[in-house]
Amino acid sequence: MNVLKKYTWLVGTLMRAGDKGLTLEQIGDRWNATEELHEEGAFARRSFHRHRSEIMDLFGIEIECYVDSGQYRYRLADDGGREYFRQWMMDSIAVNHVVADSREAAQYILVEPTDSRMLPLLLEALKEQRTLNFTYQPYWSESPYSYSGVQPYALKMFERRWYLIARRDGEYRIFALDRMTKVELQDETYKRDPKFDMEKMFDGTYGIIVKEEIPVESIRLKVDAYQANYLRSLPLHNSQHELKHTEEYSIFSLRVRPTYDFKQKILSLGSTVEVLQPESFRKEIAEELKNTLKQYTCGR
């Protein structure tokens, strides 16, 4: 059983226990009664506390200890650290347990696929701070590249794809997991730079493209009433605010770098959205739309 499954089992077990949580003995009883955990051996207090610490470090999910009627009990903390990732993991665990418990229920659940086969290996590399060797196929090259001594720093999900943020030769690089092959965990270890700040790295960034040379802009979007409902329920960015709300449209503001992936997102919304400012980004979108229209108006 890989380490990711152990983490999800533990979080899922405590999630189902609710606010009251479980004692260490109750967790141990459930562990020992779970067939898929038999290969891991009997439940051990030391292993539990190690997994508890690793879950906090890797996922920002806190398993807190509290006292109730003289008993030490464990439950999931309310804050949960990085809320979006925590919620994604919770949803994934809930679906996994439904599918595992009932084949009949599974036929009524349809999810979009993600390539997460390498996650357990990469999580192990992150936890133990061990370097990686792998082959990588960029979209812009016909030939793959071989990388060695890569230091994994973090994982990020964007639009159903996982990305590895890593350091090599003193520089940070971003690799898409679905383009990595022949991934090998090395015995060589490294010391993670204590100054590394993932939130700062992606500050003002939509998606995965980090371009510090592109400044953060204050962007305003006019969105029709129907599309506005979607943006309220799933904001484009954590800086998004609704400035105006009418029956016909809403105006949203956000502070992002207008990189290629953000531009593609705005274009994908079509006529439901209009860029109001900045003027430079408005013109850039208008030019893209003109070029697109030419493809349909020019003779074949």
C-alpha positions in Angstrom: 0.0 0.0 0.0 1.5 3.4 -1.0 1.8 6.3 1.4 -0.9 8.4 -0.2 -3.5 5.7 0.4 -2.5 5.6 4.1 -2.9 9.3 4.4 -6.3 9.2 2.6 -7.5 6.3 4.8 -6.6 8.2 8.0 -8.2 11.5 6.8 -11.2 9.7 5.5 -11.7 7.7 8.7 -11.6 10.9 10.9 -13.8 12.7 8.4 -16.5 10.1 8.8 -16.1 10.3 12.6 -17.1 13.9 12.6 -16.5 16.5 15.3 -16.4 14.0 18.1 -13.4 12.3 16.5 -11.9 9.0 17.7 -9.6 7.8 20.4 -6.2 6.3 19.5 -7.6 2.9 20.4 -10.6 3.4 18.1 -8.4 4.4 15.2 -6.2 1.4 15.9 -9.2 -0.9 15.9 -10.4 0.4 12.5 -6.8 0.2 11.1 -6.5 -3.5 12.2 -9.9 -4.3 10.8 -9.2 -2.9 7.3 -8.1 -5.6 5.0 -6.1 -3.3 2.6 -3.9 -2.2 5.6 -3.0 -5.8 6.7 0.3 -5.7 4.6 1.3 -2.6 6.7 1.2 -4.6 9.9 -0.6 -3.8 13.2 -1.4 -0.2 14.1 1.4 1.6 15.8 1.1 4.8 17.9 4.4 6.1 16.6 3.4 5.6 13.0 0.1 7.4 13.6 1.8 10.5 14.9 4.3 10.4 12.0 1.4 10.2 9.5 -0.4 13.0 11.4 2.6 15.3 11.1 3.2 14.4 7.4 -0.4 15.1 6.5 -0.1 18.6 8.1 3.1 19.3 6.3 2.1 18.1 2.8 -1.6 18.9 2.7 -2.2 21.6 5.4 -4.8 19.3 7.0 -4.5 19.4 10.8 -5.5 16.4 12.9 -6.0 17.9 16.3 -6.0 16.3 19.7 -8.5 17.3 22.4 -9.7 16.0 25.7 -13.3 14.8 26.2 -14.5 13.2 29.5 -10.9 12.4 30.4 -10.1 10.8 27.0 -7.7 12.0 24.4 -9.5 12.1 21.1 -8.4 13.1 17.5 -10.4 14.9 14.9 -9.9 17.1 11.8 -9.4 20.7 12.7 -11.9 23.2 11.3 -9.4 25.6 9.6 -7.7 22.9 7.6 -4.9 25.1 6.2 -5.1 25.5 2.5 -8.8 25.4 2.1 -9.1 24.7 -1.7 -6.7 21.8 -1.6 -8.2 20.5 1.6 -11.7 20.5 0.0 -10.4 18.7 -3.1 -8.8 16.0 -1.0 -11.9 15.6 1.2 -14.2 15.3 -1.9 -11.8 12.8 -3.5 -11.7 10.7 -0.3 -15.5 10.8 0.0 -15.9 9.5 -3.6 -13.2 6.9 -3.1 -15.0 5.5 -0.1 -18.4 5.4 -1.8 -16.9 3.5 -4.8 -15.0 1.1 -2.5 -18.1 0.4 -0.4 -20.7 0.0 -3.1 -20.2 -1.0 -6.8 -23.9 -0.2 -7.4 -23.3 3.4 -6.3 -20.1 3.7 -8.3 -22.0 3.4 -11.6 -23.8 6.6 -10.9 -20.6 8.6 -10.3 -18.8 10.1 -13.3 -15.6 12.2 -12.7 -13.2 13.7 -15.1 -9.9 11.9 -15.3 -6.6 13.2 -13.9 -3.2 11.6 -14.3 -2.2 11.2 -10.6 -0.2 7.9 -10.9 3.0 9.5 -9.9 1.7 11.4 -6.9 2.7 8.7 -4.3 6.3 8.7 -5.5 6.5 12.5 -5.6 4.9 12.8 -2.2 7.6 10.5 -0.9 10.3 12.6 -2.6 8.8 15.8 -1.0 8.6 14.2 2.4 12.1 12.8 2.5 13.6 15.7 0.4 15.2 13.3 -2.1 16.1 14.2 -5.7 14.5 12.9 -8.8 15.6 11.8 -12.3 13.1 11.7 -15.1 12.4 12.2 -18.8 10.3 15.2 -19.9 8.5 15.8 -23.1 7.8 19.6 -23.6 5.0 20.5 -26.1 7.4 22.7 -28.0 10.0 20.0 -28.7 9.8 16.8 -30.7 12.5 15.2 -28.6 12.2 14.5 -24.8 14.7 15.9 -22.3 16.4 14.0 -19.5 16.7 15.7 -16.1 18.7 14.5 -13.1 19.2 15.8 -9.6 15.9 17.6 -9.6 14.8 18.8 -6.2 11.0 18.6 -5.7 9.5 21.5 -3.8 5.8 21.5 -4.2 2.8 20.2 -6.1 0.0 22.3 -7.7 -3.2 21.3 -9.5 -4.7 23.4 -12.2 -7.6 22.5 -14.6 -7.4 18.8 -13.6 -3.6 18.6 -14.2 -0.9 18.2 -11.6 2.3 20.1 -11.8 5.6 19.7 -9.9 7.4 22.8 -8.7 11.1 21.9 -8.5 14.5 23.4 -8.2 17.4 22.6 -10.5 20.7 24.4 -10.9 19.5 27.0 -8.5 16.4 27.9 -10.5 12.8 27.0 -10.0 11.1 25.0 -12.8 7.5 23.8 -13.3 6.9 20.3 -14.8 3.5 18.8 -15.9 3.2 15.3 -14.4 1.5 14.0 -17.6 4.6 14.8 -19.5 7.0 13.1 -17.1 8.2 9.5 -17.7 10.8 7.2 -16.3 10.6 9.0 -12.9 13.2 7.6 -10.4 13.6 8.5 -6.8 17.2 8.9 -5.9 19.1 8.3 -2.6 20.6 11.8 -2.8 18.9 14.2 -0.4 18.8 18.0 -0.4 17.9 20.8 2.1 14.8 22.7 1.1 15.4 26.5 0.9 13.6 27.9 4.0 12.9 31.1 2.0 10.7 29.2 -0.5 7.2 30.5 -0.4 4.7 28.9 -2.8 2.0 31.5 -2.2 4.4 34.3 -2.9 5.7 32.5 -6.1 2.1 32.3 -7.5 1.0 35.7 -6.1 -1.2 37.4 -8.7 -0.9 34.3 -11.0 -3.8 32.7 -12.7 -2.9 29.1 -13.5 0.6 27.8 -13.7 2.6 30.3 -15.8 4.8 32.4 -13.5 6.0 35.5 -15.3 7.4 38.0 -12.7 8.3 40.4 -15.6 4.5 40.8 -16.2 3.2 43.1 -13.5 0.1 42.4 -11.5 -2.8 44.5 -13.0 -6.1 45.6 -11.6 -8.5 44.0 -14.1 -12.2 44.7 -14.4 -14.6 42.4 -16.2 -18.2 43.1 -17.2 -20.0 39.7 -17.1 -23.6 38.9 -18.2 -26.0 37.9 -15.5 -26.0 34.2 -16.4 -22.2 33.8 -16.5 -21.9 35.9 -13.3 -23.6 33.1 -11.4 -20.7 30.8 -12.3 -18.0 33.3 -11.3 -19.6 33.8 -7.9 -19.7 30.1 -7.2 -16.2 29.4 -8.7 -14.1 32.6 -8.8 -11.4 33.1 -11.4 -8.9 34.1 -8.7 -8.8 34.5 -4.9 -8.6 38.3 -5.4 -11.9 38.4 -7.2 -14.6 40.9 -5.9 -18.0 41.8 -7.3 -18.2 45.6 -7.6 -21.6 45.9 -9.2 -24.6 43.7 -9.5 -27.6 44.4 -11.8 -30.2 42.2 -13.4 -28.4 42.3 -16.8 -24.7 42.1 -15.7 -22.1 42.3 -13.0 -18.7 43.9 -12.8 -15.9 41.9 -11.2 -12.4 43.1 -10.2 -9.3 41.0 -9.7 -5.6 41.5 -9.4 -3.7 39.2 -11.6 -0.8 39.1 -14.2 -2.5 39.0 -17.6 -0.4 36.0 -18.8 -1.2 33.7 -21.7 -3.3 31.2 -19.7 -5.4 34.0 -18.2 -5.9 35.5 -21.7 -7.0 32.0 -22.9 -9.5 31.8 -20.0 -11.1 35.1 -20.8 -11.3 34.2 -24.5 -13.0 30.9 -23.6 -15.8 32.8 -21.9 -16.7 34.3 -25.3 -19.4 37.1 -25.5 -20.4 36.6 -21.9 -17.5 38.7 -20.7 -16.0 42.1 -21.7 -12.7 43.4 -20.4 -13.2 47.0 -19.2 -9.7 47.6 -18.0 -6.8 47.9 -18.3 -7.0 49.3 -21.8 -3.9 47.4 -22.9 -5.4 44.1 -22.0 -8.8 45.1 -23.5 -7.0 45.8 -26.8 -5.1 42.5 -26.6 -8.3 40.5 -26.2 -10.0 42.5 -29.0 -7.1 41.7 -31.4 -7.3 38.0 -30.6 -11.0 38.1 -31.3 -10.4 39.9 -34.7 -7.9 37.3 -35.7 -10.3 34.5 -34.8 -13.1 36.1 -36.8 -10.8 36.4 -39.8 -10.5 32.6 -39.8 -14.2 32.3 -40.3 -14.8 35.2 -42.7 -11.9 34.6 -45.2 -12.5 32.2 -48.1 -11.1 28.7 -47.9 
